[in-house]
């Protein structure tokens, strides 16, 4: 017998939740996802061993669909079979959801799911390179002055209009697989912790950074006229202070290798780059 691929249905909710809490809350609470996007892989004994779905992103001239396929220990020795079983559903879902007027790339993290040879056989080639940047919070904090002309505050975004404006501005700086919609933002805000620190010039949002309970200090952006004035560094230090207050001893973020300015900024703030991640892609 071989692995079985089944579409998600409400009866599988608890089973999926036990395998991947992230997948469960995505499909239950994030309006960007519907159940038709999830495929469930069962072994010969009827046990769920993997779920597969696609994250939708945007870039300047194309759409991006990122493969997600969380597994449990029952899949550890069968990843070749799991990938082969899921791959046709990824292609079908991608074709169904893609914008026919734009180029479309299907992407997969080589480092997350192993076996580069599998993706190369399917026509995947290197697409982007990222680093996980880490910074010990036990090291001396950098001395950064408060930029004159802005006020920096916790930004709860209580109203829909605020969330829309925030997402529109943020997406001017982040495109590709890390694209975020208002639905995605609202889903994250409903989780156990998302702490957004934003800078305002009067009532205008001019920069921001987000913090997570994992120690992440991420999604930093500063509008062009406020760059090179220390605002980015100041926002990062506020993220450090937030995590120190909550008992954490390390901060981390994901940075695109091609974003040289971001790499230099993080390095100046004491980050190192111990983990390199390669994203593979193929055109659909």
Legacy VTK file of the C-alpha trace (Angstrom):
# vtk DataFile Version 3.0
C-alpha trace
ASCII
DATASET POLYDATA
POINTS 284 float
0.000 0.000 0.000
1.052 3.601 -0.483
0.379 6.903 1.188
-3.092 8.373 0.747
-3.811 12.028 -0.044
-7.137 13.348 1.233
-8.607 16.861 1.207
-9.131 18.517 4.553
-12.593 18.302 6.084
-14.080 19.461 9.392
-13.876 15.944 10.845
-10.075 16.133 10.625
-9.744 19.342 12.653
-8.485 17.761 15.883
-6.152 15.434 13.991
-4.597 18.345 12.101
-4.347 20.364 15.320
-2.346 17.560 16.938
0.068 17.452 14.002
0.532 21.204 13.432
-0.954 23.889 15.644
0.180 26.521 13.129
-1.686 24.849 10.249
-4.777 24.421 12.394
-5.032 28.077 13.413
-4.188 29.239 9.884
-7.093 27.372 8.392
-9.471 28.044 11.260
-8.879 31.764 11.773
-6.936 33.297 8.860
-9.329 34.431 6.139
-6.601 34.109 3.484
-6.923 30.332 3.741
-9.759 28.038 2.855
-9.964 24.309 3.425
-9.471 23.530 -0.263
-5.833 24.611 0.126
-4.931 21.843 2.597
-4.078 18.282 1.639
-3.671 15.596 4.295
-1.289 12.638 3.958
-2.156 9.385 5.726
-0.031 6.265 6.084
-1.179 2.685 5.589
-2.432 2.525 9.195
-4.676 5.541 8.682
-2.495 7.934 10.712
-2.025 11.523 9.576
1.689 12.106 8.970
1.775 15.375 7.014
-0.345 18.281 5.838
0.518 20.394 2.822
-0.599 23.875 1.804
0.644 26.991 0.007
1.350 30.482 1.331
0.573 33.208 -1.217
2.941 36.140 -1.613
3.677 38.871 -4.127
6.751 40.388 -5.718
7.220 43.245 -8.172
6.512 41.275 -11.332
5.209 37.888 -10.147
3.195 35.970 -7.587
4.793 33.529 -5.173
3.353 30.352 -3.660
5.458 28.943 -0.846
5.243 25.240 0.005
4.456 24.394 3.625
4.392 20.729 4.636
4.623 20.150 8.409
5.104 16.514 9.374
5.303 14.347 12.477
7.691 11.559 13.460
5.790 9.018 11.355
6.973 10.814 8.208
10.636 11.120 9.170
11.784 8.078 7.163
9.381 8.619 4.262
10.009 12.182 3.122
10.627 11.163 -0.498
7.213 9.481 -0.591
5.555 12.423 1.169
6.965 14.931 -1.308
5.964 12.787 -4.282
2.439 12.415 -2.918
1.970 16.126 -2.234
3.674 17.630 -5.260
0.784 17.106 -7.745
-1.642 18.763 -5.307
0.690 21.761 -4.993
0.761 22.163 -8.771
-3.034 21.839 -9.022
-3.644 24.322 -6.188
-1.125 26.761 -7.618
-2.790 26.629 -11.033
-6.187 27.205 -9.450
-5.146 30.171 -7.302
-2.648 31.941 -9.550
-3.308 35.174 -11.385
-3.239 34.191 -15.096
-2.008 37.683 -15.989
1.157 37.426 -13.909
4.192 35.188 -13.728
3.945 32.641 -10.941
6.704 30.965 -8.960
6.306 27.908 -6.742
8.982 28.056 -4.035
10.285 25.685 -1.368
12.813 26.018 1.446
15.559 23.543 0.686
16.815 23.762 4.274
13.408 23.167 5.848
12.401 20.060 3.922
15.697 18.544 2.840
16.527 16.729 -0.379
17.577 19.365 -2.854
17.707 16.647 -5.527
13.925 16.205 -5.398
13.287 19.860 -6.222
15.989 19.984 -8.894
14.376 16.988 -10.627
11.112 18.964 -10.693
12.790 21.952 -12.325
13.479 24.100 -9.262
16.475 26.438 -9.304
17.959 28.800 -6.650
15.678 31.789 -6.087
16.640 33.685 -2.931
19.007 33.270 0.006
18.182 34.251 3.575
19.968 34.215 6.913
18.601 33.682 10.387
20.234 36.568 12.242
20.742 36.173 15.992
21.763 38.601 18.723
22.480 37.802 22.368
20.597 40.181 24.654
23.135 39.486 27.374
25.700 41.521 25.444
25.948 45.267 26.057
23.121 47.147 24.405
24.140 49.720 21.793
23.744 53.371 22.733
21.199 54.862 20.347
19.751 58.357 20.665
16.047 59.041 20.306
15.521 60.576 16.860
14.209 64.138 17.109
10.828 64.734 15.480
9.145 61.362 16.043
7.409 59.650 18.930
7.775 55.895 19.308
4.983 53.936 20.973
3.340 50.539 21.276
0.976 50.337 18.299
-2.029 48.079 19.005
-3.851 48.931 15.740
-7.274 48.624 17.342
-9.187 49.904 14.319
-9.546 48.350 10.870
-8.417 51.548 9.154
-5.142 51.470 11.103
-4.478 47.868 10.113
-5.177 48.617 6.449
-2.824 51.614 6.421
-0.153 49.661 8.254
-0.300 46.747 5.821
-0.250 49.004 2.766
2.867 50.808 4.022
4.642 47.666 5.225
4.182 45.923 1.888
6.074 48.700 0.137
9.152 47.314 1.888
8.456 43.564 2.060
7.531 41.545 -0.987
7.868 37.910 -1.992
7.212 35.066 0.431
6.966 37.398 3.420
4.102 39.412 1.955
1.382 40.162 4.466
-2.302 40.873 3.997
-4.697 42.539 6.426
-6.143 39.077 7.059
-2.695 37.760 7.968
-2.043 40.708 10.282
-5.381 40.279 12.042
-4.760 36.556 12.435
-1.394 37.212 14.056
-2.861 39.865 16.323
-5.282 37.244 17.637
-2.395 35.057 18.826
-0.789 34.950 22.254
1.661 37.759 21.542
2.372 40.267 18.799
3.940 43.485 20.049
4.249 46.225 17.421
6.421 49.267 18.101
5.862 52.151 15.698
7.267 55.618 15.059
5.014 58.532 14.168
5.756 61.984 12.830
2.633 63.744 14.031
-0.095 61.308 12.992
1.902 59.787 10.129
3.363 56.302 10.512
7.015 56.530 9.439
8.570 53.321 10.765
7.852 50.180 12.716
9.140 46.885 14.076
7.346 43.793 15.401
8.245 41.541 18.330
7.164 37.967 19.032
7.328 35.727 22.079
9.910 33.644 20.194
12.384 36.522 20.584
11.856 37.788 17.048
12.502 41.446 16.250
11.284 41.565 12.677
9.423 43.365 9.894
11.467 46.518 10.435
10.743 49.320 8.006
11.454 53.061 7.875
10.123 55.382 5.182
12.736 56.970 2.906
12.876 60.474 4.383
13.558 59.058 7.862
16.388 56.765 6.854
19.986 57.384 7.934
18.735 59.274 10.997
19.037 56.455 13.510
15.341 55.571 13.559
15.839 51.979 12.444
18.468 51.379 15.137
16.238 53.012 17.738
13.290 50.778 16.840
15.500 47.683 17.076
16.741 48.702 20.542
13.120 49.119 21.641
12.545 45.556 20.464
15.553 44.422 22.509
14.188 46.231 25.581
10.792 44.588 25.143
12.279 41.094 25.041
14.604 41.753 27.986
11.607 42.933 30.004
9.887 39.646 29.183
12.826 37.484 30.278
14.349 36.589 26.922
18.078 36.448 26.296
18.249 36.289 22.496
16.703 38.148 19.577
16.473 36.874 16.022
15.125 37.785 12.603
15.142 36.543 9.007
16.991 38.694 6.475
17.341 38.430 2.705
20.986 38.154 1.641
20.302 40.551 -1.242
19.204 43.265 1.206
22.712 44.570 1.902
21.502 47.615 3.837
19.546 45.402 6.230
22.513 43.045 6.658
24.813 45.957 7.526
22.263 47.455 9.916
21.809 44.171 11.778
25.565 43.621 11.933
26.017 47.093 13.435
23.450 46.157 16.103
25.433 43.091 17.160
23.714 40.382 15.127
25.526 37.384 13.707
24.295 35.205 10.830
24.789 31.551 11.823
22.141 29.895 9.640
21.899 30.238 5.840
18.634 29.254 4.148
18.152 28.752 0.422
14.824 29.152 -1.302
14.311 27.168 -4.524
11.743 28.061 -7.183
10.211 26.976 -10.471
7.960 28.894 -12.820
4.345 27.779 -13.175
LINES 1 285
284 0 1 2 3 4 5 6 7 8 9 10 11 12 13 14 15 16 17 18 19 20 21 22 23 24 25 26 27 28 29 30 31 32 33 34 35 36 37 38 39 40 41 42 43 44 45 46 47 48 49 50 51 52 53 54 55 56 57 58 59 60 61 62 63 64 65 66 67 68 69 70 71 72 73 74 75 76 77 78 79 80 81 82 83 84 85 86 87 88 89 90 91 92 93 94 95 96 97 98 99 100 101 102 103 104 105 106 107 108 109 110 111 112 113 114 115 116 117 118 119 120 121 122 123 124 125 126 127 128 129 130 131 132 133 134 135 136 137 138 139 140 141 142 143 144 145 146 147 148 149 150 151 152 153 154 155 156 157 158 159 160 161 162 163 164 165 166 167 168 169 170 171 172 173 174 175 176 177 178 179 180 181 182 183 184 185 186 187 188 189 190 191 192 193 194 195 196 197 198 199 200 201 202 203 204 205 206 207 208 209 210 211 212 213 214 215 216 217 218 219 220 221 222 223 224 225 226 227 228 229 230 231 232 233 234 235 236 237 238 239 240 241 242 243 244 245 246 247 248 249 250 251 252 253 254 255 256 257 258 259 260 261 262 263 264 265 266 267 268 269 270 271 272 273 274 275 276 277 278 279 280 281 282 283
